[in-house]
Amino acid sequence: MKELQPINQNVLLDITEDKSEQKTASGIIIPDTAKEKNKFAKVVAISNIENLEISVGETVLYKQYSGSEVKFEGKTYLFDSLRFYF
């Protein structure tokens, strides 16, 4: 199996979006354009650095236009600099 691994003080985030419909309690469907889109992602891998304040499996908030997106095995990932997550 192939694997993505960040190097040079980078982190790999799973940013695959939830495509399920959201409804209000009364059954009104909320379109994607009306949803508030905070940018949260799950930490999948971290480059080999000691004494980090984040770890694999944690959920972090990331900047909308930071890093480099890559699609791999049906998911969307983001390679980003660790300096934003200390």
mmCIF file as gemmi writes it, N, C-alpha and C atoms, coordinates in Angstrom:
data_model
loop_
_atom_site.group_PDB
_atom_site.id
_atom_site.type_symbol
_atom_site.label_atom_id
_atom_site.label_alt_id
_atom_site.label_comp_id
_atom_site.label_asym_id
_atom_site.label_entity_id
_atom_site.label_seq_id
_atom_site.pdbx_PDB_ins_code
_atom_site.Cartn_x
_atom_site.Cartn_y
_atom_site.Cartn_z
_atom_site.occupancy
_atom_site.B_iso_or_equiv
_atom_site.pdbx_formal_charge
_atom_site.auth_seq_id
_atom_site.auth_asym_id
_atom_site.pdbx_PDB_model_num
ATOM 1 N N . MET Axp A 1 ? 0.835 -1.186 0 1 0 ? 1 A 1
ATOM 2 C CA . MET Axp A 1 ? 0 0 0 1 0 ? 1 A 1
ATOM 3 C C . MET Axp A 1 ? 0.875 1.243 0 1 0 ? 1 A 1
ATOM 4 N N . LYS Axp A 2 ? 0.524 2.185 -0.805 1 0 ? 2 A 1
ATOM 5 C CA . LYS Axp A 2 ? 1.247 3.449 -0.842 1 0 ? 2 A 1
ATOM 6 C C . LYS Axp A 2 ? 0.837 4.297 0.356 1 0 ? 2 A 1
ATOM 7 N N . GLU Axp A 3 ? 1.72 5.223 0.706 1 0 ? 3 A 1
ATOM 8 C CA . GLU Axp A 3 ? 1.479 6.053 1.878 1 0 ? 3 A 1
ATOM 9 C C . GLU Axp A 3 ? 2.032 7.452 1.636 1 0 ? 3 A 1
ATOM 10 N N . LEU Axp A 4 ? 1.355 8.461 2.153 1 0 ? 4 A 1
ATOM 11 C CA . LEU Axp A 4 ? 1.851 9.83 2.082 1 0 ? 4 A 1
ATOM 12 C C . LEU Axp A 4 ? 2.578 10.138 3.382 1 0 ? 4 A 1
ATOM 13 N N . GLN Axp A 5 ? 3.763 10.708 3.29 1 0 ? 5 A 1
ATOM 14 C CA . GLN Axp A 5 ? 4.537 11.041 4.484 1 0 ? 5 A 1
ATOM 15 C C . GLN Axp A 5 ? 5.151 12.429 4.318 1 0 ? 5 A 1
ATOM 16 N N . PRO Axp A 6 ? 4.827 13.365 5.208 1 0 ? 6 A 1
ATOM 17 C CA . PRO Axp A 6 ? 5.41 14.705 5.11 1 0 ? 6 A 1
ATOM 18 C C . PRO Axp A 6 ? 6.883 14.709 5.517 1 0 ? 6 A 1
ATOM 19 N N . ILE Axp A 7 ? 7.653 15.619 4.927 1 0 ? 7 A 1
ATOM 20 C CA . ILE Axp A 7 ? 9.059 15.799 5.281 1 0 ? 7 A 1
ATOM 21 C C . ILE Axp A 7 ? 9.314 17.287 5.516 1 0 ? 7 A 1
ATOM 22 N N . ASN Axp A 8 ? 10.499 17.61 5.997 1 0 ? 8 A 1
ATOM 23 C CA . ASN Axp A 8 ? 10.929 19.008 6.16 1 0 ? 8 A 1
ATOM 24 C C . ASN Axp A 8 ? 9.955 19.868 6.96 1 0 ? 8 A 1
ATOM 25 N N . GLN Axp A 9 ? 9.631 19.454 8.155 1 0 ? 9 A 1
ATOM 26 C CA . GLN Axp A 9 ? 8.782 20.217 9.075 1 0 ? 9 A 1
ATOM 27 C C . GLN Axp A 9 ? 7.401 20.522 8.5 1 0 ? 9 A 1
ATOM 28 N N . ASN Axp A 10 ? 6.766 19.495 7.968 1 0 ? 10 A 1
ATOM 29 C CA . ASN Axp A 10 ? 5.414 19.625 7.436 1 0 ? 10 A 1
ATOM 30 C C . ASN Axp A 10 ? 4.472 18.664 8.138 1 0 ? 10 A 1
ATOM 31 N N . VAL Axp A 11 ? 3.192 18.927 7.975 1 0 ? 11 A 1
ATOM 32 C CA . VAL Axp A 11 ? 2.145 18.09 8.539 1 0 ? 11 A 1
ATOM 33 C C . VAL Axp A 11 ? 1.209 17.691 7.4 1 0 ? 11 A 1
ATOM 34 N N . LEU Axp A 12 ? 0.618 16.503 7.496 1 0 ? 12 A 1
ATOM 35 C CA . LEU Axp A 12 ? -0.355 16.033 6.512 1 0 ? 12 A 1
ATOM 36 C C . LEU Axp A 12 ? -1.721 16.016 7.178 1 0 ? 12 A 1
ATOM 37 N N . LEU Axp A 13 ? -2.675 16.755 6.585 1 0 ? 13 A 1
ATOM 38 C CA . LEU Axp A 13 ? -4.019 16.866 7.138 1 0 ? 13 A 1
ATOM 39 C C . LEU Axp A 13 ? -5.03 16.23 6.2 1 0 ? 13 A 1
ATOM 40 N N . ASP Axp A 14 ? -6.006 15.516 6.761 1 0 ? 14 A 1
ATOM 41 C CA . ASP Axp A 14 ? -7.115 14.974 5.982 1 0 ? 14 A 1
ATOM 42 C C . ASP Axp A 14 ? -8.194 16.048 5.949 1 0 ? 14 A 1
ATOM 43 N N . ILE Axp A 15 ? -8.397 16.653 4.777 1 0 ? 15 A 1
ATOM 44 C CA . ILE Axp A 15 ? -9.383 17.73 4.645 1 0 ? 15 A 1
ATOM 45 C C . ILE Axp A 15 ? -10.586 17.299 3.813 1 0 ? 15 A 1
ATOM 46 N N . THR Axp A 16 ? -10.801 15.996 3.698 1 0 ? 16 A 1
ATOM 47 C CA . THR Axp A 16 ? -11.943 15.486 2.951 1 0 ? 16 A 1
ATOM 48 C C . THR Axp A 16 ? -13.214 16.059 3.568 1 0 ? 16 A 1
ATOM 49 N N . GLU Axp A 17 ? -14.012 16.742 2.764 1 0 ? 17 A 1
ATOM 50 C CA . GLU Axp A 17 ? -15.211 17.405 3.264 1 0 ? 17 A 1
ATOM 51 C C . GLU Axp A 17 ? -16.363 16.432 3.412 1 0 ? 17 A 1
ATOM 52 N N . ASP Axp A 18 ? -17.214 16.711 4.393 1 0 ? 18 A 1
ATOM 53 C CA . ASP Axp A 18 ? -18.437 15.952 4.591 1 0 ? 18 A 1
ATOM 54 C C . ASP Axp A 18 ? -19.453 16.434 3.564 1 0 ? 18 A 1
ATOM 55 N N . LYS Axp A 19 ? -19.839 15.558 2.637 1 0 ? 19 A 1
ATOM 56 C CA . LYS Axp A 19 ? -20.749 15.943 1.552 1 0 ? 19 A 1
ATOM 57 C C . LYS Axp A 19 ? -22.221 15.678 1.889 1 0 ? 19 A 1
ATOM 58 N N . SER Axp A 20 ? -22.499 15.247 3.117 1 0 ? 20 A 1
ATOM 59 C CA . SER Axp A 20 ? -23.88 14.937 3.466 1 0 ? 20 A 1
ATOM 60 C C . SER Axp A 20 ? -24.713 16.213 3.586 1 0 ? 20 A 1
ATOM 61 N N . GLU Axp A 21 ? -25.996 16.087 3.284 1 0 ? 21 A 1
ATOM 62 C CA . GLU Axp A 21 ? -26.899 17.23 3.383 1 0 ? 21 A 1
ATOM 63 C C . GLU Axp A 21 ? -27.112 17.582 4.848 1 0 ? 21 A 1
ATOM 64 N N . GLN Axp A 22 ? -27.289 18.849 5.111 1 0 ? 22 A 1
ATOM 65 C CA . GLN Axp A 22 ? -27.644 19.274 6.454 1 0 ? 22 A 1
ATOM 66 C C . GLN Axp A 22 ? -29.048 19.836 6.405 1 0 ? 22 A 1
ATOM 67 N N . LYS Axp A 23 ? -29.852 19.457 7.417 1 0 ? 23 A 1
ATOM 68 C CA . LYS Axp A 23 ? -31.233 19.927 7.488 1 0 ? 23 A 1
ATOM 69 C C . LYS Axp A 23 ? -31.479 20.568 8.844 1 0 ? 23 A 1
ATOM 70 N N . THR Axp A 24 ? -32.417 21.517 8.852 1 0 ? 24 A 1
ATOM 71 C CA . THR Axp A 24 ? -32.862 22.09 10.118 1 0 ? 24 A 1
ATOM 72 C C . THR Axp A 24 ? -33.833 21.105 10.759 1 0 ? 24 A 1
ATOM 73 N N . ALA Axp A 25 ? -34.229 21.377 11.999 1 0 ? 25 A 1
ATOM 74 C CA . ALA Axp A 25 ? -35.168 20.503 12.704 1 0 ? 25 A 1
ATOM 75 C C . ALA Axp A 25 ? -36.507 20.42 11.979 1 0 ? 25 A 1
ATOM 76 N N . SER Axp A 26 ? -36.874 21.478 11.253 1 0 ? 26 A 1
ATOM 77 C CA . SER Axp A 26 ? -38.149 21.477 10.53 1 0 ? 26 A 1
ATOM 78 C C . SER Axp A 26 ? -38.05 20.856 9.134 1 0 ? 26 A 1
ATOM 79 N N . GLY Axp A 27 ? -36.846 20.385 8.746 1 0 ? 27 A 1
ATOM 80 C CA . GLY Axp A 27 ? -36.683 19.697 7.478 1 0 ? 27 A 1
ATOM 81 C C . GLY Axp A 27 ? -36.184 20.541 6.324 1 0 ? 27 A 1
ATOM 82 N N . ILE Axp A 28 ? -35.837 21.793 6.575 1 0 ? 28 A 1
ATOM 83 C CA . ILE Axp A 28 ? -35.317 22.658 5.51 1 0 ? 28 A 1
ATOM 84 C C . ILE Axp A 28 ? -33.867 22.28 5.225 1 0 ? 28 A 1
ATOM 85 N N . ILE Axp A 29 ? -33.552 22.028 3.946 1 0 ? 29 A 1
ATOM 86 C CA . ILE Axp A 29 ? -32.188 21.661 3.555 1 0 ? 29 A 1
ATOM 87 C C . ILE Axp A 29 ? -31.344 22.92 3.444 1 0 ? 29 A 1
ATOM 88 N N . ILE Axp A 30 ? -30.174 22.883 4.085 1 0 ? 30 A 1
ATOM 89 C CA . ILE Axp A 30 ? -29.253 24.024 4.054 1 0 ? 30 A 1
ATOM 90 C C . ILE Axp A 30 ? -28.269 23.809 2.912 1 0 ? 30 A 1
ATOM 91 N N . PRO Axp A 31 ? -28.253 24.691 1.897 1 0 ? 31 A 1
ATOM 92 C CA . PRO Axp A 31 ? -27.319 24.518 0.773 1 0 ? 31 A 1
ATOM 93 C C . PRO Axp A 31 ? -25.88 24.791 1.208 1 0 ? 31 A 1
ATOM 94 N N . ASP Axp A 32 ? -24.92 24.211 0.473 1 0 ? 32 A 1
ATOM 95 C CA . ASP Axp A 32 ? -23.503 24.395 0.786 1 0 ? 32 A 1
ATOM 96 C C . ASP Axp A 32 ? -23.109 25.861 0.85 1 0 ? 32 A 1
ATOM 97 N N . THR Axp A 33 ? -23.701 26.685 -0.009 1 0 ? 33 A 1
ATOM 98 C CA . THR Axp A 33 ? -23.324 28.1 -0.046 1 0 ? 33 A 1
ATOM 99 C C . THR Axp A 33 ? -23.729 28.844 1.218 1 0 ? 33 A 1
ATOM 100 N N . ALA Axp A 34 ? -24.674 28.316 1.971 1 0 ? 34 A 1
ATOM 101 C CA . ALA Axp A 34 ? -25.132 28.981 3.19 1 0 ? 34 A 1
ATOM 102 C C . ALA Axp A 34 ? -24.453 28.441 4.442 1 0 ? 34 A 1
ATOM 103 N N . LYS Axp A 35 ? -23.726 27.363 4.306 1 0 ? 35 A 1
ATOM 104 C CA . LYS Axp A 35 ? -23.072 26.76 5.467 1 0 ? 35 A 1
ATOM 105 C C . LYS Axp A 35 ? -21.836 27.553 5.858 1 0 ? 35 A 1
ATOM 106 N N . GLU Axp A 36 ? -21.656 27.683 7.161 1 0 ? 36 A 1
ATOM 107 C CA . GLU Axp A 36 ? -20.43 28.297 7.657 1 0 ? 36 A 1
ATOM 108 C C . GLU Axp A 36 ? -19.331 27.254 7.513 1 0 ? 36 A 1
ATOM 109 N N . LYS Axp A 37 ? -18.25 27.626 6.886 1 0 ? 37 A 1
ATOM 110 C CA . LYS Axp A 37 ? -17.218 26.64 6.591 1 0 ? 37 A 1
ATOM 111 C C . LYS Axp A 37 ? -15.938 26.931 7.363 1 0 ? 37 A 1
ATOM 112 N N . ASN Axp A 38 ? -15.902 26.464 8.605 1 0 ? 38 A 1
ATOM 113 C CA . ASN Axp A 38 ? -14.65 26.505 9.338 1 0 ? 38 A 1
ATOM 114 C C . ASN Axp A 38 ? -13.754 25.443 8.737 1 0 ? 38 A 1
ATOM 115 N N . LYS Axp A 39 ? -12.49 25.691 8.731 1 0 ? 39 A 1
ATOM 116 C CA . LYS Axp A 39 ? -11.549 24.775 8.104 1 0 ? 39 A 1
ATOM 117 C C . LYS Axp A 39 ? -10.883 23.903 9.167 1 0 ? 39 A 1
ATOM 118 N N . PHE Axp A 40 ? -11.526 22.795 9.48 1 0 ? 40 A 1
ATOM 119 C CA . PHE Axp A 40 ? -10.977 21.843 10.431 1 0 ? 40 A 1
ATOM 120 C C . PHE Axp A 40 ? -10.496 20.616 9.677 1 0 ? 40 A 1
ATOM 121 N N . ALA Axp A 41 ? -9.447 19.997 10.178 1 0 ? 41 A 1
ATOM 122 C CA . ALA Axp A 41 ? -8.908 18.803 9.535 1 0 ? 41 A 1
ATOM 123 C C . ALA Axp A 41 ? -8.304 17.887 10.587 1 0 ? 41 A 1
ATOM 124 N N . LYS Axp A 42 ? -8.189 16.631 10.22 1 0 ? 42 A 1
ATOM 125 C CA . LYS Axp A 42 ? -7.581 15.639 11.104 1 0 ? 42 A 1
ATOM 126 C C . LYS Axp A 42 ? -6.112 15.478 10.73 1 0 ? 42 A 1
ATOM 127 N N . VAL Axp A 43 ? -5.237 15.477 11.737 1 0 ? 43 A 1
ATOM 128 C CA . VAL Axp A 43 ? -3.806 15.272 11.509 1 0 ? 43 A 1
ATOM 129 C C . VAL Axp A 43 ? -3.585 13.795 11.194 1 0 ? 43 A 1
ATOM 130 N N . VAL Axp A 44 ? -3.029 13.518 10.012 1 0 ? 44 A 1
ATOM 131 C CA . VAL Axp A 44 ? -2.804 12.143 9.563 1 0 ? 44 A 1
ATOM 132 C C . VAL Axp A 44 ? -1.354 11.725 9.781 1 0 ? 44 A 1
ATOM 133 N N . ALA Axp A 45 ? -0.42 12.64 9.534 1 0 ? 45 A 1
ATOM 134 C CA . ALA Axp A 45 ? 1.005 12.331 9.689 1 0 ? 45 A 1
ATOM 135 C C . ALA Axp A 45 ? 1.776 13.621 9.936 1 0 ? 45 A 1
ATOM 136 N N . ILE Axp A 46 ? 2.903 13.479 10.62 1 0 ? 46 A 1
ATOM 137 C CA . ILE Axp A 46 ? 3.77 14.615 10.931 1 0 ? 46 A 1
ATOM 138 C C . ILE Axp A 46 ? 5.19 14.218 10.573 1 0 ? 46 A 1
ATOM 139 N N . SER Axp A 47 ? 5.957 15.175 10.039 1 0 ? 47 A 1
ATOM 140 C CA . SER Axp A 47 ? 7.359 14.869 9.744 1 0 ? 47 A 1
ATOM 141 C C . SER Axp A 47 ? 8.084 14.532 11.047 1 0 ? 47 A 1
ATOM 142 N N . ASN Axp A 48 ? 9.215 13.906 10.944 1 0 ? 48 A 1
ATOM 143 C CA . ASN Axp A 48 ? 9.941 13.37 12.096 1 0 ? 48 A 1
ATOM 144 C C . ASN Axp A 48 ? 10.616 14.48 12.904 1 0 ? 48 A 1
ATOM 145 N N . ILE Axp A 49 ? 9.853 15.094 13.809 1 0 ? 49 A 1
ATOM 146 C CA . ILE Axp A 49 ? 10.361 16.168 14.663 1 0 ? 49 A 1
ATOM 147 C C . ILE Axp A 49 ? 9.911 15.888 16.095 1 0 ? 49 A 1
ATOM 148 N N . GLU Axp A 50 ? 10.775 16.178 17.054 1 0 ? 50 A 1
ATOM 149 C CA . GLU Axp A 50 ? 10.453 15.92 18.46 1 0 ? 50 A 1
ATOM 150 C C . GLU Axp A 50 ? 9.817 17.139 19.116 1 0 ? 50 A 1
ATOM 151 N N . ASN Axp A 51 ? 9.155 16.889 20.244 1 0 ? 51 A 1
ATOM 152 C CA . ASN Axp A 51 ? 8.578 17.932 21.103 1 0 ? 51 A 1
ATOM 153 C C . ASN Axp A 51 ? 7.54 18.803 20.402 1 0 ? 51 A 1
ATOM 154 N N . LEU Axp A 52 ? 6.61 18.171 19.723 1 0 ? 52 A 1
ATOM 155 C CA . LEU Axp A 52 ? 5.542 18.913 19.054 1 0 ? 52 A 1
ATOM 156 C C . LEU Axp A 52 ? 4.335 19.046 19.972 1 0 ? 52 A 1
ATOM 157 N N . GLU Axp A 53 ? 3.557 20.09 19.766 1 0 ? 53 A 1
ATOM 158 C CA . GLU Axp A 53 ? 2.353 20.297 20.561 1 0 ? 53 A 1
ATOM 159 C C . GLU Axp A 53 ? 1.121 19.651 19.932 1 0 ? 53 A 1
ATOM 160 N N . ILE Axp A 54 ? 1.248 19.106 18.74 1 0 ? 54 A 1
ATOM 161 C CA . ILE Axp A 54 ? 0.14 18.386 18.111 1 0 ? 54 A 1
ATOM 162 C C . ILE Axp A 54 ? 0.577 16.956 17.858 1 0 ? 54 A 1
ATOM 163 N N . SER Axp A 55 ? -0.416 16.077 17.68 1 0 ? 55 A 1
ATOM 164 C CA . SER Axp A 55 ? -0.083 14.682 17.4 1 0 ? 55 A 1
ATOM 165 C C . SER Axp A 55 ? -1.08 14.11 16.396 1 0 ? 55 A 1
ATOM 166 N N . VAL Axp A 56 ? -0.724 12.988 15.826 1 0 ? 56 A 1
ATOM 167 C CA . VAL Axp A 56 ? -1.572 12.309 14.85 1 0 ? 56 A 1
ATOM 168 C C . VAL Axp A 56 ? -2.914 11.973 15.503 1 0 ? 56 A 1
ATOM 169 N N . GLY Axp A 57 ? -3.988 12.23 14.768 1 0 ? 57 A 1
ATOM 170 C CA . GLY Axp A 57 ? -5.326 11.943 15.26 1 0 ? 57 A 1
ATOM 171 C C . GLY Axp A 57 ? -6.061 13.159 15.801 1 0 ? 57 A 1
ATOM 172 N N . GLU Axp A 58 ? -5.338 14.228 16.102 1 0 ? 58 A 1
ATOM 173 C CA . GLU Axp A 58 ? -5.971 15.441 16.61 1 0 ? 58 A 1
ATOM 174 C C . GLU Axp A 58 ? -6.651 16.205 15.475 1 0 ? 58 A 1
ATOM 175 N N . THR Axp A 59 ? -7.631 17.015 15.834 1 0 ? 59 A 1
ATOM 176 C CA . THR Axp A 59 ? -8.297 17.89 14.879 1 0 ? 59 A 1
ATOM 177 C C . THR Axp A 59 ? -7.756 19.297 15.061 1 0 ? 59 A 1
ATOM 178 N N . VAL Axp A 60 ? -7.392 19.93 13.953 1 0 ? 60 A 1
ATOM 179 C CA . VAL Axp A 60 ? -6.816 21.274 13.996 1 0 ? 60 A 1
ATOM 180 C C . VAL Axp A 60 ? -7.586 22.2 13.061 1 0 ? 60 A 1
ATOM 181 N N . LEU Axp A 61 ? -7.471 23.481 13.31 1 0 ? 61 A 1
ATOM 182 C CA . LEU Axp A 61 ? -8.03 24.511 12.446 1 0 ? 61 A 1
ATOM 183 C C . LEU Axp A 61 ? -6.915 24.975 11.522 1 0 ? 61 A 1
ATOM 184 N N . TYR Axp A 62 ? -7.184 25.042 10.213 1 0 ? 62 A 1
ATOM 185 C CA . TYR Axp A 62 ? -6.138 25.46 9.277 1 0 ? 62 A 1
ATOM 186 C C . TYR Axp A 62 ? -6.605 26.646 8.443 1 0 ? 62 A 1
ATOM 187 N N . LYS Axp A 63 ? -5.642 27.373 7.902 1 0 ? 63 A 1
ATOM 188 C CA . LYS Axp A 63 ? -5.946 28.538 7.075 1 0 ? 63 A 1
ATOM 189 C C . LYS Axp A 63 ? -6.44 28.089 5.705 1 0 ? 63 A 1
ATOM 190 N N . GLN Axp A 64 ? -7.407 28.796 5.162 1 0 ? 64 A 1
ATOM 191 C CA . GLN Axp A 64 ? -8.052 28.407 3.908 1 0 ? 64 A 1
ATOM 192 C C . GLN Axp A 64 ? -7.089 28.281 2.737 1 0 ? 64 A 1
ATOM 193 N N . TYR Axp A 65 ? -6.143 29.176 2.591 1 0 ? 65 A 1
ATOM 194 C CA . TYR Axp A 65 ? -5.284 29.149 1.408 1 0 ? 65 A 1
ATOM 195 C C . TYR Axp A 65 ? -3.856 28.719 1.728 1 0 ? 65 A 1
ATOM 196 N N . SER Axp A 66 ? -3.666 27.958 2.771 1 0 ? 66 A 1
ATOM 197 C CA . SER Axp A 66 ? -2.315 27.525 3.122 1 0 ? 66 A 1
ATOM 198 C C . SER Axp A 66 ? -2.049 26.122 2.582 1 0 ? 66 A 1
ATOM 199 N N . GLY Axp A 67 ? -0.793 25.776 2.472 1 0 ? 67 A 1
ATOM 200 C CA . GLY Axp A 67 ? -0.405 24.43 2.093 1 0 ? 67 A 1
ATOM 201 C C . GLY Axp A 67 ? -0.689 24.054 0.654 1 0 ? 67 A 1
ATOM 202 N N . SER Axp A 68 ? -0.511 22.762 0.384 1 0 ? 68 A 1
ATOM 203 C CA . SER Axp A 68 ? -0.722 22.209 -0.957 1 0 ? 68 A 1
ATOM 204 C C . SER Axp A 68 ? -1.671 21.022 -0.869 1 0 ? 68 A 1
ATOM 205 N N . GLU Axp A 69 ? -2.778 21.098 -1.604 1 0 ? 69 A 1
ATOM 206 C CA . GLU Axp A 69 ? -3.747 20.004 -1.615 1 0 ? 69 A 1
ATOM 207 C C . GLU Axp A 69 ? -3.294 18.889 -2.538 1 0 ? 69 A 1
ATOM 208 N N . VAL Axp A 70 ? -3.616 17.653 -2.147 1 0 ? 70 A 1
ATOM 209 C CA . VAL Axp A 70 ? -3.339 16.492 -2.98 1 0 ? 70 A 1
ATOM 210 C C . VAL Axp A 70 ? -4.478 15.492 -2.778 1 0 ? 70 A 1
ATOM 211 N N . LYS Axp A 71 ? -4.93 14.881 -3.872 1 0 ? 71 A 1
ATOM 212 C CA . LYS Axp A 71 ? -5.948 13.831 -3.785 1 0 ? 71 A 1
ATOM 213 C C . LYS Axp A 71 ? -5.235 12.49 -3.823 1 0 ? 71 A 1
ATOM 214 N N . PHE Axp A 72 ? -5.613 11.59 -2.906 1 0 ? 72 A 1
ATOM 215 C CA . PHE Axp A 72 ? -4.949 10.295 -2.789 1 0 ? 72 A 1
ATOM 216 C C . PHE Axp A 72 ? -5.961 9.277 -2.299 1 0 ? 72 A 1
ATOM 217 N N . GLU Axp A 73 ? -6.17 8.229 -3.062 1 0 ? 73 A 1
ATOM 218 C CA . GLU Axp A 73 ? -7.082 7.137 -2.72 1 0 ? 73 A 1
ATOM 219 C C . GLU Axp A 73 ? -8.47 7.639 -2.307 1 0 ? 73 A 1
ATOM 220 N N . GLY Axp A 74 ? -9.002 8.591 -3.08 1 0 ? 74 A 1
ATOM 221 C CA . GLY Axp A 74 ? -10.36 9.066 -2.865 1 0 ? 74 A 1
ATOM 222 C C . GLY Axp A 74 ? -10.529 10.115 -1.782 1 0 ? 74 A 1
ATOM 223 N N . LYS Axp A 75 ? -9.461 10.542 -1.148 1 0 ? 75 A 1
ATOM 224 C CA . LYS Axp A 75 ? -9.544 11.56 -0.104 1 0 ? 75 A 1
ATOM 225 C C . LYS Axp A 75 ? -8.721 12.775 -0.507 1 0 ? 75 A 1
ATOM 226 N N . THR Axp A 76 ? -9.017 13.896 0.123 1 0 ? 76 A 1
ATOM 227 C CA . THR Axp A 76 ? -8.264 15.119 -0.126 1 0 ? 76 A 1
ATOM 228 C C . THR Axp A 76 ? -7.416 15.431 1.098 1 0 ? 76 A 1
ATOM 229 N N . TYR Axp A 77 ? -6.133 15.632 0.854 1 0 ? 77 A 1
ATOM 230 C CA . TYR Axp A 77 ? -5.182 15.919 1.931 1 0 ? 77 A 1
ATOM 231 C C . TYR Axp A 77 ? -4.532 17.268 1.688 1 0 ? 77 A 1
ATOM 232 N N . LEU Axp A 78 ? -3.954 17.809 2.756 1 0 ? 78 A 1
ATOM 233 C CA . LEU Axp A 78 ? -3.241 19.073 2.677 1 0 ? 78 A 1
ATOM 234 C C . LEU Axp A 78 ? -1.878 18.897 3.336 1 0 ? 78 A 1
ATOM 235 N N . PHE Axp A 79 ? -0.815 19.182 2.587 1 0 ? 79 A 1
ATOM 236 C CA . PHE Axp A 79 ? 0.524 19.268 3.159 1 0 ? 79 A 1
ATOM 237 C C . PHE Axp A 79 ? 0.707 20.721 3.57 1 0 ? 79 A 1
ATOM 238 N N . ASP Axp A 80 ? 1.053 20.957 4.832 1 0 ? 80 A 1
ATOM 239 C CA . ASP Axp A 80 ? 1.192 22.321 5.324 1 0 ? 80 A 1
ATOM 240 C C . ASP Axp A 80 ? 2.374 22.402 6.281 1 0 ? 80 A 1
ATOM 241 N N . SER Axp A 81 ? 2.892 23.594 6.469 1 0 ? 81 A 1
ATOM 242 C CA . SER Axp A 81 ? 4.032 23.809 7.354 1 0 ? 81 A 1
ATOM 243 C C . SER Axp A 81 ? 3.623 23.646 8.816 1 0 ? 81 A 1
ATOM 244 N N . LEU Axp A 82 ? 4.461 22.983 9.593 1 0 ? 82 A 1
ATOM 245 C CA . LEU Axp A 82 ? 4.189 22.806 11.017 1 0 ? 82 A 1
ATOM 246 C C . LEU Axp A 82 ? 4.199 24.123 11.782 1 0 ? 82 A 1
ATOM 247 N N . ARG Axp A 83 ? 4.831 25.134 11.256 1 0 ? 83 A 1
ATOM 248 C CA . ARG Axp A 83 ? 4.946 26.392 12.003 1 0 ? 83 A 1
ATOM 249 C C . ARG Axp A 83 ? 3.59 27.017 12.308 1 0 ? 83 A 1
ATOM 250 N N . PHE Axp A 84 ? 2.547 26.628 11.572 1 0 ? 84 A 1
ATOM 251 C CA . PHE Axp A 84 ? 1.212 27.167 11.819 1 0 ? 84 A 1
ATOM 252 C C . PHE Axp A 84 ? 0.456 26.412 12.907 1 0 ? 84 A 1
ATOM 253 N N . TYR Axp A 85 ? 1.02 25.32 13.424 1 0 ? 85 A 1
ATOM 254 C CA . TYR Axp A 85 ? 0.287 24.463 14.355 1 0 ? 85 A 1
ATOM 255 C C . TYR Axp A 85 ? 0.966 24.313 15.703 1 0 ? 85 A 1
ATOM 256 N N . PHE Axp A 86 ? 1.829 25.242 16.077 1 0 ? 86 A 1
ATOM 257 C CA . PHE Axp A 86 ? 2.487 25.193 17.389 1 0 ? 86 A 1
ATOM 258 C C . PHE Axp A 86 ? 1.698 25.986 18.393 1 0 ? 86 A 1
